[in-house]
Amino acid sequence: MNKKENKKPDQYRHEIKYPIDRRQLETLKARLPAVVSLDSHVGEKGYYEIRSLYFDDYENRCYYENENGTDPREKFRIRIYNGSTDRIRLELKQKKRGKTLKKSCPLTREQVERLMNGEILSWEESEEEPLLRKFYLWQELRGLLPKVIVEYDRIPFICRDGNVRITLDMNIRASSRPDDFLNEKLTTRPIMSVGQNLLEVKYDEFLPDYINHSIQMRGLRQATFSKYYLCRRYAANYI
């Protein structure tokens, strides 16, 4: 049996988002550890920092597809954690019929530095990795360029039942300087009101009742929320 026959089909996941205030955040921080496990990657701080560099083309297609709710849609980003370049990933996030799929592959620091400067990767370095090859083609055909940095602090919880991941995202902020992506410190701007945060619930086919009950609170309302869209809209005059 060859590799193609062994390959599993893409698994799209449900992704539900809820803007939450400080009271709701503290309630969830107290409730969730009783029903789900804290992700081991958080370390001593109890959270980790996510920094993503998002790309868009010369028509700002990704931005307007988010604004218009286009389905399906997809966008590229580069992601690092806690400001470290030890693990750098190129990611493609796809949204289809209300579900999401994320694909990723590793990048070197040297590749990221070139991309930050608007350089196009070579065909030779992308031909062995399908995701990198697609990114290269978007660069060539659509003029893909780095547009905005999105940064926030995340408390993640996981549960094997339903492959559930619950995250509390705090201090969501943006930088209008893509060339600062690898710098230790960024000059950023908050994109939400003081005390406002984001609850995300991701799962495969089902969300266990005991988890669903644990997140229910007075005033909780599901909403359409794109960090990328809001950071581009409010960080600077991109559009």
N, C-alpha and C positions, 0 to 999 in steps of 0.2 A: 504493500500500500504506500503510495507516495505522499509527499507533504501536503499537497492540495487536498487529497482525500481525508487526511487527518485534521485539516483545519476546521475549527469550530466556526459556526456562523456568528456574525456580529450580534452582540447582545445590547439592545437599546434598553435604557433604564428610565423609570419614572423619576422626575425631579420636581419637587414641590417647594415653593419658596414663600416665606412669611416675614415681612418686616416686623420687628419686635422692638419694644422700648426697653428701658433699663430694668424696670420691674419684671417684665416677662423674661428678660435675659437671666436675672438672678434666680427666678423661679425654676427655669430649665436647668441651670447649673446645679441646683440643689436636687432636682427630681431625677434627671437622667442617669446619674451613676447607679441608681438603684435597679435600673432595668437594662442598661446597655453598658458596654465597656469603653473606657477612655482609650483612644488610640495610643499605642506605646510610643509613637514618634514624637509626642508632645514634649518629652523631656521634663526637666525640673520646673520650668515655668508654667506648665499646665496648658500651654498653647504653642503654636508655631506661627511664624510669619511667612506668608505667601506673597511672592512678587512675580507678576506676569507682564511680559511685553507683547502687546497685541499688534497685529498687522491688518492693513486694509489696502485696497487697490486705489488706482487713480480716480475712480468714480465713487469712492467711499461706499462701495456696495454692501459691505458687512454692516456698516452703521445704518444705512437706510433699510436694509432687510430686517434688522432688529426693530427699527422704528415702525415699520409697516407690518410686522408680524409674519413675514414671508415664511412659508413652509413648503419644502424643507429649506434649511440654511446651514451654513458652516463657516467657521473662522479659525485662523491659525494664531497660536501664541507660543512664546517661550516662557518656561516657568522654572524658578529656583525657590529654595526654602531657606529661611533664616539668613538670607543674604549670602549663602555659601554657593560657590561655583563647583563644588565637588560633584554635584549631581544636577545636570542641566538637561531639560527635556523639551523637545519640540512637540507640541500637542495640536491636534485637530479636533475641535469640538463640533459635533454635528447634532442638529435638532430636527426631529421628524415626528409629526403627529403627536406633539406634546411630550415625546420621550427624547432622551439624549444618549449619545455615544461618544466616547473619548478614545482617540488613538494617539499613541506617542512613540517617540524614538529618541535616543540620546544625541546630544550635540556636544562638541568641544567648545571650550572657551574661545579659541581662535575663530571658530565658525560664527559664534555669537557676536564677537567684535566686528567681524566683517558685515554681518547682517545689520547690526546697529548703524553702520555707516552707509547702509543702502546698497551694499554690494550683492551681486547675484552669485549664488553657489554654482559650482561647475557641475556639468552633467556627470562627469566621472565619479565625483564623490557622492552623488545621489542615486546612481543607478542600481545599487545593491539594496537600497532601502525604499520600499514603495511610498511611504509617507513623505520622506525627504524628496523623492522624485516628484510627487504631486506639488509639494511646496515650490520646488525649482520651476515647474511648469507655470504655476501661478505667478511667480516672479517674472518670467519671460513674457507670458501672454497678457497678464493683467496689471503689471507694474506694481506688484505687492511691495509695500514699504512699512517699516515700524511706525506706529502712530501714537500710542499712549501706554504708560505704565500704570498698572492697577496693583495696589498693595493693601493687605489687610491682615489682621490677626485672627487665627482660627482655633477653636476648641472642637476637636472631632471625636465622635463616638461611633462605635461599630457594633454590629450584631450579625451573627451568622444566619439567623432565621430571616429568610427573605433577602439576604445579602444587603442589609440596611446600613446606611451611613447617615448619621445626623451631624450637622456642623453648625456651630455658632460663630458667625463672622462679625468681627468688631473692628471699629476704627477703619472703615473702608475709605481709602484715599487714592488720589491720582497724581501723577506727574506728567507734565507736558514736555518732558525732556527725555525722549527715548535713548539718547546717547549717554544718559546717566544710569542705565539699567544695571550695570555691574558695580556701580559705586557703593561703598559701604553705607553711606547716608544719602537720602534723597530729600529734595524739597518737594513736599506734597501738599495737596489741598483736600480737605474732607469733602465727600460728595453726599453726605447725609446730615440731617440735623443732629445737634448734640443729643446724645443718649439713644440714638436710633441704631439698630443693628439688624442682622439678617439671620433667620433660621432657614436651613435647607435640609430637606428630607429626601434621600435617594434610595431607591430599592428596585429589585428586579420585577417579579410578578405580583408580589403581595406585600402589604405592610401589616405585620402582626398587630392584633387588637391591643395588646398590652402596651405596645410602643405608641400606637395612635392615641390611646387614652392618656398616656403620660405627657404628651405635648399639648393637649387641649387646655386652653386658658381663656379667661374672659378677654374679649377684644381681639383675639387672634383671627387674622384674615389673610387668606391666600392671595398672592399678587404676582403679576408678571414683573420680573426684576432682572435686569442685565447689568452687571457691574461694568462691563465693557462699554455699553451704550451710555450709561450715566457718567462714567469717567471721561469719555470723549466729549460729552455734551457740556460738562461743567468745569473740566480742568482748564480748558483754553478754547480759543476761537478756531477750532479745527475745520468746521463745516462752512 
